[in-house]
Amino acid sequence: KSFLDTSSVIKSHTSFGLTRAYHLMFLSMIYDFSYNGLDSKQRNYLNDQLYDLILNLSLSMGRSANYSNISNWMAIRYSAIMMGTLVVDSLNTEYDHDLISSLQFEATNRYFEYFDIGMHELGFHKESMGYFKYACSFIAPAFAFIRNRYPKMNLKQMAPKMNHFLAANYSSAIAISTYDDAKGIKPDLSDDNIFMYNN
């Protein structure tokens, strides 16, 4: 219940941008996956939370945000907004419908713009592979939402530079020592997640 209440995130003008995006992504998933099991009161409650958070994140990514078009922050921001706008319903006025449609249009275009501007044709991302992999924790669910709504949409056609991402990712991964004699796969050395590892 406390997680579903996003008022503290929405009301704070300085809340952390990634926290806003995580809330919106997970609320979108919760609403979509549990829709048939919710009664009208629960649906209305979640709809209100989604609507407010979509507007909040559209207006600002919050504290510490990087607004560069090639930043993983923007991929995360617009992926979350797109997920929210694809599932929110029970909008009260024609204005609400028009606003959500406009925000969905913008988020979808920014989503694909992120690939076009930031990614090399061979699959390497300008910001770094590590940050791109982090952004994929939002990008991948967002694409699942798109495919659910628009089954004929093809990510490889909409973002052709994605075709070589996996090959580039594997070729740039190296095994490095982290700590406690652990070994990890780190996508490159330009990130600040130096202690991330997998056993």
Buried (B, 14 or more C-beta within 10 A) or exposed (E): EEEBEBEEBBEBEEBBBBBBBBBBBBBBBBBBEEEEEBEEEBBEBBBEBBBBBBBBBBEBBBBEBBEEEBBBBBBBBBBBBBBBBBBBEEBEEEEEEEBBEEBBEBBBEBBBBBBEBBBEEEBBBBBBBBBBBBBBBBBEBBBEBBEEEEEEEEBEEBBBBBBBBEEBBEEBBEEEEBEEEEEBEBBBEEBEBEEBBEE
